[in-house]
C-alpha cells in the first residue's frame, strides 16, 4: 500500500490577511481577465471554498478595510472569530475584574471552574460549552489579559474556588 493522503483539519491551512482578501476580490471582479475561483485558490494556496467565502463576504471585507487607517498595517491582521457565548464571557470578565480590584490573584483553573458555574447558571448545557484549557487560552487572548494569571497581587495565588470564596467573604460586595 502507498502512503495515504490525509485530509487537512479545519483551520490548518494558511491564513489570509485583509490585503490578500482584497486582492482576491479585485482579481475575481476584474472585467478584462477574470480569474476562476479554482485558479485563485491555487495562487493563494487555499481551498476553493475559502475563495468562495471571501468573494461572498466581499462587502464586509471592503467595509472593514475601508475603516482601517492604513491598509499596510492590515497585512498581519487576521479576523478573530467572535466568542460562541459572549454573554458568558462578559459576565466572567466582570467577575475577574472584581477580583482584580480586590487584589486577589486568580489561577487559570479557578477561571475555568467559574466559567463552568456561570455557564450552568445561564442554562448553557455542558454539551455545548466545555471550559477547557484551550477555551481559557482563547478567552484570555480575546480579553487581552496576561497569559496564566489575570491579576497581580501579593504573590499568594489562590488555588481553589472555595478558597477564593473564603477570601472574598471578607470584602464588602459594594466594592467588588
Phi and psi in degrees as a GROMACS rama.xvg file:
@    title "Ramachandran Plot"
@    xaxis  label "Phi"
@    yaxis  label "Psi"
@TYPE xy
-83.628  173.203  UNK-2
-65.5211  135.664  UNK-3
-81.6012  143.705  UNK-4
-86.5415  115.196  UNK-5
-87.9551  136.22  UNK-6
-77.7392  139.26  UNK-7
-70.0407  148.731  UNK-8
-81.4307  167.064  UNK-9
-62.9081  130.97  UNK-10
78.6114  8.23521  UNK-11
-87.6304  -11.3536  UNK-12
-80.6725  -178.917  UNK-13
-66.5797  149.223  UNK-14
-92.3103  140.171  UNK-15
-96.3188  137.944  UNK-16
-96.453  176.095  UNK-17
-64.8217  -33.2831  UNK-18
-63.6882  -43.9146  UNK-19
-65.8936  -40.0517  UNK-20
-61.517  -42.5648  UNK-21
-62.4707  -40.021  UNK-22
-63.4461  -40.3853  UNK-23
-61.6156  -46.0874  UNK-24
-61.4824  -44.765  UNK-25
-64.9061  -43.3181  UNK-26
-64.9287  -38.3272  UNK-27
-68.9499  -34.6048  UNK-28
-84.5095  -8.87003  UNK-29
-53.6749  124.629  UNK-30
-76.2616  -40.1152  UNK-31
-68.377  -46.3959  UNK-32
-145.977  78.718  UNK-33
-64.8046  141.653  UNK-34
-101.101  138.817  UNK-35
-69.1885  157.598  UNK-36
-61.252  -39.5123  UNK-37
-62.9439  -42.5874  UNK-38
-67.2456  -40.6527  UNK-39
-60.6585  -41.245  UNK-40
-61.1021  -42.9481  UNK-41
-64.1481  -44.0425  UNK-42
-61.8747  -36.9225  UNK-43
-98.496  -3.21092  UNK-44
70.3466  33.3046  UNK-45
-127.273  173.78  UNK-46
-73.7655  155.874  UNK-47
-62.2965  -32.1824  UNK-48
-61.9477  -37.6137  UNK-49
-62.4241  -42.346  UNK-50
-64.39  -42.3117  UNK-51
-59.658  -41.4296  UNK-52
-65.2484  -40.396  UNK-53
-63.7929  -45.4903  UNK-54
-64.4231  -41.2009  UNK-55
-65.3762  -33.4446  UNK-56
-97.5308  20.6027  UNK-57
-58.8151  -38.6716  UNK-58
-63.1825  -44.2458  UNK-59
-64.7159  -42.7795  UNK-60
-63.701  -45.2411  UNK-61
-64.7499  -37.5871  UNK-62
-65.9885  -41.9372  UNK-63
-64.0559  -42.9781  UNK-64
-70.8062  -37.2549  UNK-65
-67.2694  -25.6998  UNK-66
-80.5785  -11.0877  UNK-67
-76.3929  138.271  UNK-68
-64.9624  -50.4553  UNK-69
-129.954  121.261  UNK-70
-62.7465  -36.2441  UNK-71
-64.5056  -25.4858  UNK-72
-71.1933  -14.0016  UNK-73
-86.1733  -2.55448  UNK-74
-60.0314  -40.9105  UNK-75
-98.7106  12.0769  UNK-76
-98.4886  126.895  UNK-77
-118.954  148.556  UNK-78
-68.7924  134.852  UNK-79
-100.27  134.25  UNK-80
-66.0282  147.573  UNK-81
-71.409  151.874  UNK-82
-64.2513  149.735  UNK-83
-71.6285  -33.4594  UNK-84
-127.155  79.146  UNK-85
-63.334  -34.5269  UNK-86
-66.5712  -38.4611  UNK-87
-63.4395  -45.9922  UNK-88
-66.9746  -33.8832  UNK-89
-66.2123  -44.4034  UNK-90
-64.3022  -41.439  UNK-91
-66.261  -39.5035  UNK-92
-63.9943  -38.143  UNK-93
-65.0958  -40.4786  UNK-94
-63.9121  -44.3204  UNK-95
-63.1655  -42.6093  UNK-96
-59.6599  -41.8319  UNK-97
-62.5379  -39.6014  UNK-98
-69.4568  -35.8626  UNK-99
-64.4891  -42.0037  UNK-100
-65.7065  -28.2867  UNK-101
-83.7848  2.02526  UNK-102
58.9321  39.5102  UNK-103
-102.734  123.103  UNK-104
-79.985  130.805  UNK-105
-117.282  130.202  UNK-106
-82.5398  158.178  UNK-107
-58.1184  -34.951  UNK-108
-64.2156  -32.4484  UNK-109
-68.2632  -40.8993  UNK-110
-61.8095  -41.6718  UNK-111
-64.0445  -45.3685  UNK-112
-61.0342  -43.057  UNK-113
-65.6937  -38.0018  UNK-114
-61.105  -40.8594  UNK-115
-63.3853  -42.0047  UNK-116
-64.8123  -45.1247  UNK-117
-63.1183  -41.0435  UNK-118
-61.8609  -43.0815  UNK-119
-62.8731  -42.5329  UNK-120
-63.6671  -31.8948  UNK-121
-84.0723  -1.56746  UNK-122
80.0003  20.0498  UNK-123
-87.1708  123.121  UNK-124
-67.6415  142.734  UNK-125
-60.5493  -19.0612  UNK-126
-67.3602  -33.2364  UNK-127
-94.9875  -24.839  UNK-128
-130.749  115.669  UNK-129
-118.432  107.284  UNK-130
-75.7854  96.0863  UNK-131
-111.271  178.11  UNK-132
-65.2619  -34.8173  UNK-133
-63.9924  -42.8784  UNK-134
-61.6619  -44.4713  UNK-135
-59.8542  -42.9031  UNK-136
-59.612  -46.9864  UNK-137
-67.6768  -39.4413  UNK-138
-60.924  -46.1933  UNK-139
-66.3404  -34.3955  UNK-140
-68.1881  -41.1637  UNK-141
-63.3819  -36.3984  UNK-142
-88.7015  2.15254  UNK-143
54.0319  42.8335  UNK-144
-100.506  165.22  UNK-145
-63.3552  144.502  UNK-146
-71.2744  137.355  UNK-147
93.1476  -56.4217  UNK-148
-132.365  134.694  UNK-149
-83.4942  -36.2748  UNK-150
-119.461  162.893  UNK-151
-111.913  133.193  UNK-152
-138.208  -145.483  UNK-153
-86.5434  8.13051  UNK-154
97.2691  -10.6777  UNK-155
-92.008  107.309  UNK-156
-83.0599  131.639  UNK-157
-78.495  124.253  UNK-158
-98.4265  -18.8209  UNK-159
-134.271  156.248  UNK-160
-65.8748  -36.3966  UNK-161
-63.7238  -42.3109  UNK-162
-63.2776  -39.6878  UNK-163
-63.8494  -42.8072  UNK-164
-62.1268  -38.2372  UNK-165
-63.7291  -44.2682  UNK-166
-66.0789  -43.8853  UNK-167
-69.5884  -21.0177  UNK-168
-61.713  -24.1092  UNK-169
-80.1132  -11.3621  UNK-170
-97.6318  148.708  UNK-171
-74.6796  125.967  UNK-172
-59.195  -24.5586  UNK-173
-61.3841  -29.731  UNK-174
-99.1516  -1.68185  UNK-175
